[in-house]
């Protein structure tokens, strides 16, 4: 896609601070990091949503995230733990519509947090969970 900033990075047209790349994915520093060392892993081929991604490429993205996470831990950067985060769709806070996986170095007191909705902690009954699971299974099998 000509107007996609991440496609431009993947093709080498736009600059990026690359930490890992192979034939299917590229990983580079986020320009608006949560913490120093915050990396984005993207597929080289454009895909807007996770469901548009070839499964082999999705697997390679996760493999690259594992490599980056290990690198962060060994880098000397402040990194006590690592979060992986994927926003898939605008309502899930996706801002760049090219699939990307955040690899975020974490440390105590860094200020980053996840906030859960008011119903979090209200555990559904097993019957309700089974109905939802059945809905998803039926959708997957279509």
C-alpha positions as CSV (number, residue, x, y, z in Angstrom):
1,X,0.0,0.0,0.0
2,X,1.5,3.3,-1.1
3,X,0.1,5.4,1.8
4,X,0.9,2.9,4.6
5,X,3.8,4.1,6.8
6,X,4.6,0.6,7.9
7,X,4.7,-0.7,4.2
8,X,7.2,2.2,3.6
9,X,9.4,1.0,6.5
10,X,9.2,-2.6,5.4
11,X,10.2,-1.7,1.8
12,X,13.1,0.6,3.0
13,X,11.5,3.8,1.7
14,X,10.9,5.3,5.2
15,X,13.6,5.3,7.9
16,X,13.4,3.0,11.0
17,X,15.7,1.9,13.7
18,X,15.6,-1.8,12.9
19,X,16.5,-4.4,15.5
20,X,15.6,-7.6,13.5
21,X,14.5,-8.5,10.0
22,X,14.1,-11.5,7.8
23,X,12.2,-12.3,4.6
24,X,8.8,-12.2,6.2
25,X,8.9,-9.7,9.1
26,X,10.8,-6.6,10.3
27,X,11.1,-5.3,13.9
28,X,12.0,-1.7,14.7
29,X,11.8,0.8,17.5
30,X,8.5,2.5,18.1
31,X,8.7,6.3,17.5
32,X,6.3,6.8,20.5
33,X,7.7,4.3,23.0
34,X,6.1,3.2,26.3
35,X,9.6,2.6,27.6
36,X,13.0,2.8,25.9
37,X,13.4,-0.3,23.7
38,X,9.7,-0.6,22.8
39,X,9.7,-2.5,19.5
40,X,7.1,-3.1,16.8
41,X,7.2,-6.3,14.8
42,X,5.4,-6.1,11.5
43,X,4.9,-8.4,8.5
44,X,6.6,-7.1,5.3
45,X,3.4,-7.8,3.3
46,X,0.5,-5.5,4.1
47,X,-2.3,-6.9,6.2
48,X,-4.8,-4.6,8.0
49,X,-6.1,-7.1,10.5
50,X,-4.8,-10.3,12.1
51,X,-7.5,-12.3,10.2
52,X,-5.9,-11.1,6.9
53,X,-2.5,-12.4,7.9
54,X,-1.1,-15.7,6.5
55,X,-0.6,-18.0,9.5
56,X,3.0,-18.7,8.6
57,X,3.7,-14.9,8.8
58,X,1.8,-14.7,12.1
59,X,4.0,-17.4,13.5
60,X,7.1,-15.7,12.2
61,X,6.0,-12.4,13.9
62,X,5.7,-14.2,17.2
63,X,9.1,-15.9,16.7
64,X,10.6,-12.5,16.0
65,X,8.9,-11.1,19.2
66,X,10.5,-13.9,21.2
67,X,14.0,-13.0,19.7
68,X,13.4,-9.3,20.5
69,X,12.2,-10.0,24.0
70,X,15.4,-12.0,24.7
71,X,17.5,-9.2,23.2
72,X,15.8,-6.6,25.4
73,X,16.5,-8.7,28.5
74,X,20.2,-9.0,27.6
75,X,20.6,-5.4,26.2
76,X,21.4,-3.5,29.4
77,X,18.2,-1.5,28.9
78,X,15.9,-1.4,31.9
79,X,13.9,-4.5,31.4
80,X,12.5,-6.7,34.2
81,X,9.8,-8.2,32.1
82,X,8.2,-7.9,28.7
83,X,4.6,-7.3,27.5
84,X,3.4,-8.4,24.1
85,X,0.4,-6.3,22.9
86,X,-1.6,-6.5,19.7
87,X,-4.5,-4.1,19.0
88,X,-6.7,-5.5,16.3
89,X,-9.2,-2.9,15.1
90,X,-9.9,0.7,16.0
91,X,-12.0,-0.2,19.1
92,X,-9.1,-2.1,20.4
93,X,-6.9,1.0,20.0
94,X,-5.3,0.1,16.7
95,X,-4.0,3.4,15.3
96,X,-1.8,2.2,12.3
97,X,-3.8,-0.2,10.1
98,X,-1.0,-2.6,9.3
99,X,-0.7,-5.6,11.6
100,X,1.9,-5.0,14.3
101,X,2.9,-6.6,17.5
102,X,4.3,-4.4,20.3
103,X,7.2,-5.8,22.4
104,X,7.4,-3.6,25.4
105,X,10.2,-3.8,28.0
106,X,8.7,-3.4,31.5
107,X,10.1,-2.5,34.9
108,X,8.5,-1.7,38.3
109,X,7.2,1.8,38.5
110,X,7.2,2.5,34.7
111,X,3.7,3.8,34.9
112,X,2.2,1.6,32.1
113,X,-0.9,-0.3,33.1
114,X,-3.9,-2.1,31.7
115,X,-7.3,-1.0,33.0
116,X,-10.1,-3.5,33.0
117,X,-13.8,-2.8,32.6
118,X,-16.3,-2.7,35.5
119,X,-17.4,-6.3,34.9
120,X,-13.9,-7.7,35.2
121,X,-13.9,-10.1,38.1
122,X,-17.5,-11.1,37.7
123,X,-17.0,-14.7,36.5
124,X,-19.6,-16.0,34.1
125,X,-21.4,-19.3,34.8
126,X,-20.0,-22.3,32.9
127,X,-23.2,-22.6,30.9
128,X,-22.8,-19.1,29.5
129,X,-19.1,-19.8,28.7
130,X,-20.1,-23.0,26.9
131,X,-22.7,-21.0,24.8
132,X,-20.1,-18.4,23.9
133,X,-17.5,-21.1,23.1
134,X,-20.0,-22.8,20.8
135,X,-20.7,-19.6,18.9
136,X,-17.0,-19.1,18.3
137,X,-16.4,-22.8,17.3
138,X,-19.3,-22.5,14.8
139,X,-17.8,-19.3,13.3
140,X,-14.4,-20.9,13.0
141,X,-15.7,-23.9,11.2
142,X,-17.5,-21.7,8.5
